[in-house]
Amino acid sequence: MKRIVPLILFFIPFGGGSLYAQSNLEEQETVIAERKNLQNLTEADLKARVTKNARKDAKALAREGWKPMPGTTDLAQQLSEVRFRQYALAGKFPKYIVGRGSSVAATPGMARKQALARARVDVASTMAVEIAALTESTESTTELTGGEAETIAKTVETSKAMVQQSLGRTDAIMEIYREKDGKAEVQIAVSCDGGRAKAEILKLFGEEEKELKAKLEKLLDGAE
């Protein structure tokens, strides 16, 4: 029986902290790899798994001085929600797209505003990583040639800014902060609906790419 890799604490901290100091790209690649071990879990089992791990890591966060922003839920609940949305799938594409951002400023309000803007931009970057991983996977390339997979990945990568603008509203699912060296450090995670992201991706391919678009749609839906 394959051992399931323990769920990581997906982003703490970005700016010089001690836990899990990975870049956003490295974090997302790790999430994609771990998701393969969790894809057969029911939604209830996945929620139970991430909740158990979130409780442990929330204690580590608190020891480093992190607190939930006023008006939000506790650290464990926020961590659990972020992780669930990272790992949940709809077909072969994520059910949610999660973006992350952080900032240090004179006040929590100023830092939050900057971190939120960065997190929303990161949603499109996360989406591009997901598309690249999906088109490059062995089982997926049965329907796509190497050239087609490369075309899809490049198109999404170069159109990130446009897609990000088209996605519209995102939900803040994690907002934490701490006081450090007289300043406020804030980290935020936001999420958008994976179905909406998928629709915006498909819009990037015009009538002249009708066949490629159909293959991509089939791939994203998880059709055989």
C-alpha positions in Angstrom: 0.0 0.0 0.0 1.5 3.4 -1.0 2.3 5.6 1.9 0.6 8.9 1.8 2.9 11.8 2.2 1.9 14.0 5.2 0.2 17.2 4.0 2.5 20.2 4.1 1.8 23.6 5.6 1.5 25.3 2.3 3.0 28.6 2.8 4.7 29.7 6.0 6.3 32.1 6.0 7.3 33.8 2.7 9.4 36.5 4.1 12.3 35.0 6.2 10.4 32.7 8.6 11.6 29.3 9.6 8.8 26.9 8.5 8.6 25.5 5.0 10.5 28.2 3.2 9.6 27.4 -0.4 8.7 29.6 -3.3 5.1 29.7 -4.5 6.1 27.6 -7.5 7.8 24.9 -5.5 4.9 24.8 -3.1 2.4 24.3 -5.9 4.5 21.6 -7.5 4.6 19.8 -4.1 0.8 20.1 -3.8 0.3 18.6 -7.3 2.6 15.7 -6.4 0.8 15.0 -3.1 -2.6 15.3 -4.7 -2.0 12.1 -6.6 -1.9 10.2 -3.3 -5.1 11.8 -2.1 -7.3 11.8 -5.3 -9.1 8.6 -4.4 -10.3 10.0 -1.0 -13.9 11.0 -0.6 -14.5 14.7 0.1 -15.4 13.8 3.7 -12.2 11.8 4.1 -10.1 14.6 2.5 -11.6 17.2 4.9 -10.9 14.9 7.9 -7.3 14.4 6.7 -6.5 18.1 6.2 -8.3 19.1 9.4 -6.1 16.8 11.5 -2.9 18.1 10.0 -4.1 21.7 10.2 -4.6 21.5 14.0 -1.0 20.5 14.5 0.4 23.2 12.3 -1.8 25.9 13.7 0.0 25.4 17.0 3.4 25.8 15.3 2.1 29.0 13.7 0.9 30.4 17.0 4.3 29.8 18.5 5.8 31.9 15.8 3.5 34.8 16.7 0.9 34.4 13.9 -2.7 35.3 14.7 -6.0 35.3 12.6 -6.9 38.7 11.3 -9.9 40.2 13.3 -13.2 39.0 12.1 -11.8 35.7 10.6 -11.9 32.1 12.0 -9.1 30.6 14.0 -5.8 29.4 12.6 -6.7 25.8 12.4 -10.0 26.4 10.5 -8.3 28.7 8.0 -5.5 26.3 7.4 -7.9 23.4 6.9 -10.0 25.4 4.4 -6.9 26.4 2.4 -5.6 22.8 2.2 -8.9 21.3 1.3 -9.3 23.8 -1.6 -5.7 23.0 -2.7 -6.3 19.3 -3.0 -9.9 19.0 -4.1 -10.4 18.0 -7.7 -13.3 18.2 -10.2 -12.4 15.7 -13.0 -8.6 16.2 -13.5 -8.6 19.9 -12.8 -8.6 21.6 -9.4 -12.1 22.3 -8.0 -10.6 25.6 -6.7 -7.6 27.7 -7.7 -5.7 29.1 -4.7 -3.4 32.1 -4.8 -1.1 33.4 -2.1 0.4 36.7 -1.1 2.3 38.3 1.7 3.5 41.8 2.7 5.2 43.7 5.5 4.0 47.3 6.2 3.6 49.8 9.0 0.1 48.7 9.9 -1.9 45.4 9.4 -4.4 47.2 7.2 -1.7 48.4 4.8 0.0 45.0 4.7 -3.3 43.3 4.1 -4.1 45.4 1.1 -0.7 44.7 -0.5 -0.8 40.9 0.3 -4.4 40.6 -1.1 -3.3 42.2 -4.4 -0.4 39.8 -4.7 -2.5 36.8 -3.8 -5.0 37.7 -6.6 -2.2 37.9 -9.1 -0.9 34.5 -7.9 -4.2 32.8 -8.7 -3.3 33.1 -12.4 0.3 31.8 -11.8 -1.1 28.8 -9.9 -3.5 28.1 -12.7 -0.6 28.1 -15.3 1.4 25.6 -13.1 -1.7 23.4 -12.9 -2.2 23.4 -16.7 1.5 22.7 -17.4 1.5 19.8 -14.9 -1.7 18.3 -16.4 -0.5 18.5 -20.0 2.9 17.1 -19.2 1.7 14.1 -17.2 2.2 10.7 -18.9 -1.4 9.6 -18.7 -2.6 12.9 -20.1 -0.4 13.0 -23.2 -2.2 10.0 -24.7 -4.6 12.6 -26.2 -2.1 15.4 -26.8 1.0 15.4 -28.9 4.2 16.9 -27.4 3.7 20.0 -29.6 0.1 20.4 -28.6 0.9 20.1 -24.9 3.7 22.7 -25.3 1.3 25.1 -27.2 -1.3 24.9 -24.4 1.2 25.5 -21.6 2.8 28.5 -23.4 -0.6 30.0 -24.3 -1.8 29.9 -20.7 1.6 31.1 -19.3 1.7 34.1 -21.6 -1.9 35.0 -21.0 -1.8 34.9 -17.2 -2.5 38.7 -16.7 -5.5 38.6 -19.1 -7.0 35.6 -17.4 -6.4 37.1 -13.9 -8.4 40.2 -14.9 -11.2 38.0 -16.4 -11.6 35.8 -13.3 -13.1 38.6 -11.3 -14.0 38.0 -7.7 -11.9 35.8 -5.4 -12.7 34.7 -1.9 -10.2 35.4 1.0 -9.9 32.0 2.7 -6.9 32.7 5.0 -5.8 36.0 6.6 -3.1 35.9 9.3 -0.7 38.4 10.7 2.0 39.0 13.3 3.9 41.9 14.7 7.6 41.8 14.0 10.3 44.4 14.4 7.8 47.1 14.8 5.9 46.3 11.6 3.0 44.1 10.6 3.5 41.0 8.5 0.4 39.6 6.7 -0.2 36.5 4.7 -3.3 35.9 2.7 -4.7 33.1 0.6 -7.5 33.6 -1.9 -9.5 31.1 -3.9 -11.6 31.2 -7.1 -13.9 28.6 -8.6 -12.0 26.1 -10.7 -14.9 25.8 -13.2 -14.7 29.6 -13.9 -10.9 29.3 -14.3 -11.4 26.4 -16.7 -13.9 28.5 -18.8 -11.4 31.4 -19.0 -8.6 29.1 -20.1 -10.7 27.6 -22.9 -11.5 31.2 -24.2 -7.8 31.6 -25.0 -8.2 29.2 -27.9 -10.0 30.6 -31.0 -11.8 29.0 -33.9 -8.5 28.2 -35.7 -7.6 26.0 -32.7 -10.9 24.3 -32.5 -9.5 20.8 -32.4 -6.9 21.6 -29.8 -9.5 23.4 -27.7 -11.7 20.3 -27.8 -8.8 18.0 -26.7 -8.0 20.4 -23.8 -11.6 20.6 -22.7 -11.8 16.8 -22.6 -8.6 16.6 -20.6 -9.8 19.2 -18.1 -13.1 17.4 -17.6 -11.3 14.2 -16.9 -13.0 12.4 -19.8 -11.5 9.2 -21.1 
